[in-house]
Amino acid sequence: MLNVLTVTFPFFALVLCGFVAARRGMLPLAAIPGLNSFVLFFALPCMLYRFGASTPIGQLLDASVALTYLLCALVMVAFVVAVTLRKHIGWNDAAFGALVGAFPNTGFMGVPLLVALLGPKAAGPAIVTILVDMVITSSLCIGLSRLGAVDAAPGQGSAAGQAVKNALKGVATNPMPWSILLGAVVSALQIEFPKPVVQTVGLLADSASPVALFTIGAVLARSQMLAKADASHAVHWRDYVPVALIKLLLHPLLVFLVGASAIQLGVPLDRFAFMVLVLLAALPSASNVSLLAERFGADNGRIARIILVSTAAAFFTFSGAVALMT
């Protein structure tokens, strides 16, 4: 366990540094979008490209990994919606609660953390789950969030349909899937770029992990500060703590049970990939869900609290999951 904490502590310590920097005013809140943009459009795509280019194409096209993870994501979304949908939590809030309960922080935290723990081979399954969550899980939850809304204008289809179309447009403009695709093409065709290009990409990729983790902390601090400032939208702990616990405890347990059953039934799911999937599910909630919730008018104070609680508690629960699985 001590060996696990030796690896995981620096990652969560960087999140804490970003949180403290924003709370103490050392990092202006106006600067946080700039950090987000650097990570999203420069550092993280380079990191994902590098992992994609160095990962055998067979791992990136592993249908067993994708289908196992997708089945668990769909079950998680259905379960969280079912247990949270009630009078004061409509479809919009329930759907984004489901998204934050099923979508781990794989891009900003999971890939560098699992590579540090398990080696570069862990990047392949992690990249597959990123694509599943960005393309399917996110689009599904955004579509569900519109079920409580009035229909769109005549001739434009339903509000849910329009929301899904907008979500897919967002995926198309997100550099992460394109960087993964480019890396896969480079891996498949064994393309070699000039050394200065490789070194530039490497510098940006190396900066992704520390800046992303620091930015997660800053985003969580900003969300908490904004939520506290809006006293009219106070959130009871019963509306966010259970979802955070579902994310940290039920999600990895579900992936473990489904993956183990799949292996027993003869599904060609690699045991190492199975372990990676379980540990990915044990990660805290994705911090970018807060931005989506704000965009679609959900209760962002509730979503931010789920992310904050899951991130703080994950230092213990994720470390425990690593100790059990490795």
N, C-alpha and C positions, 0 to 999 in steps of 0.2 A: 504493500500500500504506500509506503514511503517513497518508493521509486516512482509510482504513478503521480503522487503529489509533486515530486520534483519536476515532472514534465508539465503538469497542468497548472501549477501555481503561477508561473510567469504569465500565462495567457490570461487568467482571471485577474492577476495583478494589474495588467495593462488596461483591462476594462475598468477597474477601480480607479486607476490614475486618470482616465478620461472623465469618469464620473466626478471625481473630486475637483479636477481642473475646471469643469463647467460650473459646478456648485459654488466654488470659491471665486468665480469670476476671472480666473487666470486665463481661461479660454472664453472669449466673447461668444454669446449664443449666435450672433450673426456670422461667426466664422465656421460654425458646424456644417452648414450646407456646402461650403467650400471643401471641407474635409471629405464629406460624403461624395462629392463629385470626383475628387481625386481618386478615392478608392474605387468607385463604381465605374468610372470611364477610363482609368489609366492603370492603377496598380493591380486590382483584382482581375481584370481581363488578361493582363500579362501573366499573372500567376496561373490562372486556369488554362491559358494557352500553353504555357510551359508544361504543365502536368499532362494536358491532352496530347501534346506532341511527343512526350516521353512515355506515354502509356500505350501498350499494344491495342490495336484497333478492336480486337476481340473483346477486351474488357469494356470498352466504351459502347459496344453493341450487345451487351449481355442482356438478353430478354428475360432471363430468370430473375436477375436482380431488379430490373425495371418493373416486372409484373408483381413480384413479391412486395416491393415497396409501395407500388401503386395501390394494391389491394388494401394494405394496412392504412394508407392515407385516406382512402375512401371510407373505410370503417371508422376511422377517427373523426372525420368530418361529420358523418351521420350521427355518431354517438354524441359528440359535443353539442351539435345542434339540438338533438333530442333532449338532452339533460339541461340545456340552458334556455331554450325558447319558452318564454312565459310572458306574462302581462307587460312587465316593464322592460323586457328584452325582446325586441321584435326580430324580424328576419335579418335586418341589416346588422345589428349588433351580434346576433347569434352566429351569423355566417362568418363574420370577421373573428369572433371568438373561436370558431372552429378552425379557421385558417391559422391563427396563432397557436392553436393547440396541436395542429398536425404538421406545421412547417418549421423544421428546425433551422437553426442559424448555421447552415452548412457552408455557405459561401464565405462569410466574414470570419467564422470561427472554426467550423468543422474540418474543412480541408487542411489548413495548416496544422491544426491540433492533432488530427489523426495521422497525418504524415509524420509529425514529430514523434508520435507514440508508436506507430506501426510500420513506418517506412513508406516510400513512394508508391508502393503497390496499393495503398489504401485510397489513392486519389481516383482510381478508375471507378469503383462503386459510388464514391461520393459525387463524382461528376454526373453519373447517371441519375442520381436522386435529385440533383439540382434541376436538371431538365424536367423531370417528372413534376416537381413542385412548382416550377415557374410556369410551365405550359398547361398542366392539367389541374393540379390542386388549386392554384391561385384562380384560374379561370372559373372553375366550378364554384368556389366560394363567392367570387364576385357575382356570378350569375344568381346564386342563392340569395345574396344580399338584396337583390332587386325584387324578390318575390312579394315583399310587402309594399312595394312602390306602385304607383299608378302606372298604367301602360304608357308607353311612349306615344308620340304623335302618330296619327294614322299614316300607314305606308312605311313606317320605320321599324316595324316589328315590335315585339314585347320589350319591356324595360330590361328583363333578364337577358334577352338576346342581344340587345344593344350593349349591355354591360360586358358580356362575354366578348363581343367584337372589340370593344375598347381595351379589354384585358389582353387580347391577342395582339392588338396593335402595340400595346406597351411591351409585350415580350419581343416583338419584332424590332423595336427600337432600343432594347436593352443590349448592351455590348457583351454581356456574359455568355449567352448561348452562342453568339457568333464567334467569340474567342474560343469556346469549346469546339465548335464546328471546324474552325480553321486549324486548331491543334490536331483534331482527328484526321483532317485531310493531310496535314504535314506528316502525321504518324503513318498513315496508310501509304503515301507516295514516297516516304523517306526523303523529303525535301530538306536541303541544307541551305540556310541563309548565311550571308556574309557575317564574319565575326563581329564587326561593330554593331550590326543590328541585333545579334544574339546577346551581346553584352548590355545594350540599352534595354532590351526586354527584360534581361536578368535583373538589372538594377531596379526597375519598376516592380518586378515580381517580388523581389526581396523586401520591398517596402510595404507590400500589401498586408502582411500579417500584423505587424506592430501598429500601423496606422489604422487598419480596420478595427482592431480590438480597442484602441484608444477612442476611436470614433463611436463605437458601440456604447461605451461608457458615457461619452458626452451626450449622445442622443437620448439615452435613458435619463440622464440628469435633466436635460431640457424638457423632456416629456413630463417628468415628475414635477418640475417647477411650474410648468404651464397648467398642469392639472390642479395643483394646489392653489394657483392664482384664480382658477375658475371655481369658486366655492359653490356656485349654483349647480354644478354637475358632480357633486360628491358621489363616490362609488363605495358601496359597502363591501367589506372583505369577502363576503359570500359570493359576490359576483365575479371575483377574479382569482382568489387563492385556489379554489377547486380546479379551475382550468389550468393553472400553472402546475398543479400536482398531477393532473391528467397527462399533461405534456411530458413531465419528467419521469413519471412512474408507469402509467398505463401504456403510453406509446411504445417505449422500448420492450415492455413485457409482451405487447401484442405482436411486435415484429419478431421477437424471439419465438413465440408460439407458432406463428404462421410460417416463419422460415424453417424451424425445426420440423414442422409437419410436412412442409414441401420436400425437405431432404428425405424424410422417411418414406414419402410417396414416390420417390425416384426422380423428382425434379432436379435437373443438373445445376443446382445452386452451390457454388463453391463455398466451402466452409469458412475460408478467410473472408470472402465477400459477405457471407452471412454475419460474421462477427462485426464487420464494418457497418452493416445496416443497423444492427442493434445499437451500436455506439452512436451512430448518427441520430437515431431516434431518441437517445438519451440526452442530446444537446438541448440547450434552452431554446426558447421561441425565437424566430427570425425577427430581427429588429426592424427590417424594412416593412413589415406588416403595419406598423404604426403609421407610416406614410400613406399606405393604401387606404387604411381606415379613415384617415383625415380627408383624403381625396373623395371618398364616397360617402362622407357624412355620418360615419359610425361614431360611437362613443370612444373617442381616442384616449380619454383618460383611463377607461377600463382596459383597453388594449395595452397601453403603456405600462400599467401596473402588472398585467400578466407577464409581459416581457421582463420587467424589472425583477419580479419575484422569481421567475424561472431562471433568470441569469444568476441571481445571487445564490439561490439554492443549488444550482447545477454544479457549483464548485464541490459540493459534497456528494450529490447524487451521481453526477457524471464520473467523478473519481471512483466512486463505489462500483459503478457499472464496469469501468475499465478493469478494476481489480478482480471482478467476478468473471469477466469474459476472457481475460488474458492470462 
